Amino acid sequence: MIKFFQWIYTIYSGLLFILLMLIFGLLIVIPILISEKADKISFFFIRAWAGIWSFLSGIRYEIHGLEHLDRSKTYIYIFNHRSFIDAPLIPIAIPQELRALGKKELSRIPFFGWVVGKFAIWVDRSSVESRRASVGKLISILSRGKSVVVAPEGTRNDTSAVLLPFQKGAFRLAVETEIPILPIAVIGADRIMKRGSILLSPGKIRIYFSEPLNPPTQSETAINDFAEKCRNRLEAMILTHE
């Protein structure tokens, strides 16, 4: 009986997600098509879409540590990726207009992929050439003063491990551009949508921001050392707050 109601809730929430995307999609995309400087307007509607969907779906957010970030500065945000719910929570949690690195598979979702593609760099993680090209695009975005967000695990963590092994792209980016990494621990998203399931449940997600970590000067071991340091910080945050 509980699973029956969970299916009803999931269908309701999914249809609501699609409906709101259709309503807000053009409002999100049109400003950024006119001018990149209009992305503040686009992000107003992105947050409206995500906020309304979350509220009507019974999903709440509790955000801690915003004092650690300076909204006038550029960051490379990293976070632990355990749920598809991360898509709406990221723009709600991060108070900046930013760009994301996303899996190419998401670009194939009708309409959603087109809308999100205006704010994402799609990458085929099986292709070295695609990964290299994505780093170049992210460097260009960072040089214009825009922050970026990356899930360094590379895919959703469906295991019992705290974190999957990190891909090195975000840390190479930080070392080369001298832009700090700002870790974000997302707690509870995998209880909204459990591992290996498409069923949703209402609930609360807690989001914790760390102090930013400045990259080291370039050396043969700088990228690996910095990736390990950031991974240790994020892992400690998750273990502390879970």
Beta strands, then each sheet from edge to edge (+ up, - down):
strand 1: 59-64
strand 2: 76-79
strand 3: 98-103
strand 4: 120-123
strand 5: 147-150
strand 6: 181-187
strand 7: 203-209
sheet 1: 1+ 7+ 6- 2- 5- 3- 4-
end
